[in-house]
Amino acid sequence: MIGFVLSALTALPYFRGKRRLVQALTRLPYRYSRSMYGPKLVRLPGDATLAAFLCFKKDPLVERVIQSQQHDFSFLDIGANQGVFSLIAAEHRLCHRVYAFEPSPSVFKNLVTNIELNRASITPFCVAVTKGISTPDLNIHPHWSGRSSLESGRLNSRKITVLGIGHEVLSKCEGTRFVVKIDVEGHEPTVIHELAVSTIWTRISDIVLEQHNYHQERENLVDMQMSDLGFAPVAIDGDSSKADIHYQRVLAPAGRDPIAAPV
């Protein structure tokens, strides 16, 4: 019954208070509800990120980039959360492989269940992408799974130890061309570096990443890093507090080593 009510609410146009209402309803017992993008998502009680996917099309630029692909590709979802964009990619007729990386064990459990629920062909990894095999601390927000981060100083969070992997594992992903989504809450420079030194780097054509406080120094460093690696921004969706940026590969700048990414 609750799942039916949530699905009905999802179908309604966005209204003030909708997200809080949906977030509250996720605390009640039900199995799953359908997201605004279409894939079914199982219950994660009181989670604001789940509520957002049930209320509106969160991060629509990622979906547009996936749906715009006109040639065969594989999809890397780094910071997959509950797997919405992995599920969207898995439905694309030209997408042959999907790899989803989510370090939080509790969210990863939902990711795996969502894959099974939607009968999708996705290879999930319960790992963080970082510098080599390691056991970093992940800062977990109790009611906002999308704010988990390897970066320190997060308010209202608790730490858990997770498994980290680097370019050696990324190099094992299969595909002739890759589209990559990165949503890692401040850990972007490290993820980009590990991609850049992996064997799949020259086959990556598109990268979509989420940046907070886009015009501040750290995000400008990410822009510089991407430019040095031969990528240019072609679309930005958001504002100065949070923006999704779509980068596409261009010719590497003359005299620059496209693998020497700053860290």
C-alpha atoms as one frame of an Amber mdcrd trajectory, in Angstrom:
protein
   0.000   0.000   0.000   2.779   2.463   0.939   4.659   1.602  -2.244   1.521
   2.370  -4.255   1.113   5.735  -2.485   4.768   6.600  -3.151   4.409   5.694
  -6.828   1.323   7.913  -7.044   3.193  10.788  -5.371   6.141  10.293  -7.727
   3.826  10.777 -10.704   2.605  14.147  -9.394   4.312  17.411 -10.417   6.797
  18.688  -7.859   5.269  20.770  -5.082   6.656  22.436  -1.969   7.111  19.880
   0.780   6.959  16.887  -1.572  10.483  15.719  -0.761   9.955  15.878   3.012
   6.670  13.995   2.684   8.232  11.284   0.542  11.241  11.025   2.862   8.889
  10.513   5.796   6.928   7.848   3.923  10.116   5.871   3.235  10.275   5.168
   6.990   7.086   3.096   6.707   7.168  -0.586   5.689   7.013  -1.263   1.952
   9.260  -3.036  -0.570   9.909  -0.674  -3.467   8.635   2.297  -5.440   9.331
   3.557  -8.936  11.735   6.488  -9.343  11.075   9.521 -11.527  13.522   8.052
 -14.060  11.597   4.787 -14.230  13.721   2.118 -12.468  12.300   0.570  -9.300
  14.140   1.412  -6.066  13.860  -0.572  -2.846  13.237   1.095   0.487  16.070
   2.852   2.337  14.282   4.240   5.427  14.405   8.023   5.823  17.030   8.538
   3.117  16.988  11.998   1.525  18.782  10.795  -1.611  16.153   8.114  -2.242
  13.420  10.706  -1.634  15.023  12.983  -4.227  14.996  10.249  -6.885  11.339
   9.560  -6.077  10.386  13.261  -6.214  12.138  14.631  -9.284  14.752  13.865
 -11.906  17.852  14.401  -9.790  21.028  15.174 -11.791  19.272  15.167 -15.198
  22.469  15.944 -17.120  23.757  12.436 -16.378  20.665  10.885 -17.940  20.929
  13.165 -20.985  24.540  12.174 -21.566  23.685   8.462 -21.308  20.669   8.716
 -23.596  22.581  10.784 -26.181  25.114   8.033 -26.878  24.969   6.928 -30.512
  27.785   4.371 -30.554  28.644   1.292 -28.497  29.876   2.078 -24.991  30.489
   0.761 -21.497  29.383   2.766 -18.456  31.385   3.325 -15.264  29.311   4.603
 -12.339  31.773   5.770  -9.664  29.774   6.694  -6.592  26.778   4.689  -7.792
  24.696   5.097  -4.618  21.501   3.080  -5.211  22.251   2.598  -8.895  19.743
   4.816 -10.712  22.118   5.838 -13.489  23.621   2.365 -13.773  20.083   1.070
 -14.306  19.389   3.733 -16.943  22.624   2.859 -18.771  21.872  -0.871 -18.593
  18.641  -0.243 -20.526  20.420   1.617 -23.346  20.561  -0.560 -26.470  24.167
   0.459 -27.223  25.507  -0.047 -23.688  27.206  -3.427 -23.457  28.648  -3.359
 -19.928  27.897  -1.414 -16.746  30.242  -1.252 -13.744  28.899   0.297 -10.525
  31.208   1.297  -7.653  29.639   2.053  -4.253  31.755   1.921  -1.057  29.040
   2.030   1.631  28.022  -1.555   2.534  24.469  -0.573   3.537  23.848   1.390
   0.318  25.605  -1.303  -1.733  23.080  -3.819  -0.410  20.287  -1.655  -1.876
  22.248  -1.291  -5.121  22.445  -5.076  -5.537  18.750  -5.487  -4.688  17.818
  -2.774  -7.202  19.837  -4.559  -9.889  17.963  -7.790  -9.162  14.595  -6.032
  -8.903  15.039  -4.402 -12.318  16.612  -7.543 -13.826  19.557  -5.481 -15.028
  22.962  -6.657 -16.225  25.345  -4.658 -14.009  28.627  -5.610 -12.336  28.646
  -4.033  -8.836  31.687  -3.438  -6.622  31.492  -2.547  -2.917  34.629  -0.399
  -3.086  35.833   3.191  -3.180  38.059   4.336  -6.033  41.191   5.691  -4.398
  44.979   5.282  -4.516  45.524   1.540  -4.853  44.336  -1.252  -2.581  43.636
   0.366   0.782  41.184   0.647   3.679  40.151   4.305   3.840  37.591   5.828
   6.198  34.247   6.725   4.660  32.182   9.467   6.295  28.534   8.354   6.365
  25.619  10.768   6.748  22.843   9.023   8.741  19.943  10.230   6.575  21.579
  11.263   3.298  23.363   8.387   1.558  24.418  10.620  -1.325  26.614  12.692
   0.993  28.965   9.865   1.948  32.549  10.989   1.351  36.176   9.973   1.789
  36.952  13.616   2.536  37.278  14.541   6.220  35.408  17.291   8.031  31.871
  16.241   7.113  29.268  17.399   9.625  26.714  14.986  11.113  28.631  11.966
   9.901  30.158   8.808  11.325  33.187   6.956   9.999  33.383   3.409   8.737
  36.317   1.610   7.151  35.785   0.497   3.559  37.806  -1.194   0.832  39.577
   1.028  -1.675  40.833   0.092  -5.142  42.851   1.983  -7.734  43.694   1.954
 -11.408  44.713  -1.712 -11.389  41.079  -2.776 -10.935  39.690  -0.075 -13.225
  41.989  -1.396 -15.959  40.109  -4.711 -15.898  36.838  -3.103 -17.050  35.934
  -4.207 -20.569  34.801  -2.026 -23.450  35.905  -0.277 -26.621  34.605   3.104
 -25.393  33.661   4.332 -21.931  31.269   6.906 -20.512  32.036   7.692 -16.864
  29.907   9.242 -14.122  31.737  10.496 -10.999  29.853  11.540  -7.857  32.277
  11.255  -4.950  31.693  14.363  -2.830  35.083  16.075  -3.066  37.237  13.054
  -3.971  37.210  13.847  -7.701  40.941  14.626  -8.213  41.982  11.208  -6.915
  39.360   9.352  -8.984  40.338  11.262 -12.132  44.004  10.479 -11.516  43.331
   6.756 -11.079  41.325   6.736 -14.300  44.119   8.614 -16.088  46.780   6.057
 -15.180  44.543   3.070 -15.984  44.682   1.210 -19.288  41.113   2.269 -20.159
  41.920   6.001 -20.094  42.424   6.413 -23.848  39.001   4.794 -24.419  37.072
   7.254 -22.222  35.118   9.710 -24.371  32.780  11.362 -21.833  32.972  12.127
 -18.112  30.097  13.604 -16.105  30.943  14.669 -12.573  29.205  16.477  -9.770
  31.000  19.397  -8.156  29.947  21.380  -5.111  30.816  25.082  -4.777  31.795
  24.960  -8.439  33.526  28.344  -8.579  35.749  27.747  -5.567  39.421  26.799
  -5.696  39.083  23.018  -5.458  36.661  22.819  -8.355  38.836  25.109 -10.457
  41.665  22.646  -9.836  39.441  19.855 -11.195  38.815  21.958 -14.328  42.566
  22.448 -14.728  43.158  18.741 -14.207  40.586  17.803 -16.839  42.017  20.348
 -19.277  45.534  18.999 -18.808  44.182  15.527 -19.520  42.624  16.595 -22.802
  38.978  17.095 -21.762  36.819  20.200 -22.115  33.452  21.059 -20.479  30.604
  20.986 -22.993  27.608  21.318 -20.654  26.956  22.535 -17.106  23.716  21.952
 -15.208  23.366  23.644 -11.820  24.607  26.713 -10.038  27.564  27.867  -7.925
  26.561  25.634  -4.998  26.248  22.371  -6.978  26.728  21.642 -10.638  26.972
  18.616 -12.898  29.653  19.080 -15.557  29.866  17.101 -18.798  33.416  16.841
 -20.131  34.290  15.436 -23.543  37.661  14.383 -24.876  39.416  16.880 -27.137
  42.960  16.936 -28.468  45.529  16.959 -25.658  47.182  20.399 -25.248  50.505
  20.614 -27.084  53.501  19.707 -24.977  51.432  18.255 -22.120  51.511  14.656
 -20.957  47.842  13.519 -20.893  48.628  10.973 -18.179  50.344  13.326 -15.725
  47.253  14.263 -13.739  47.712  16.514 -10.697  46.744  15.003  -7.325
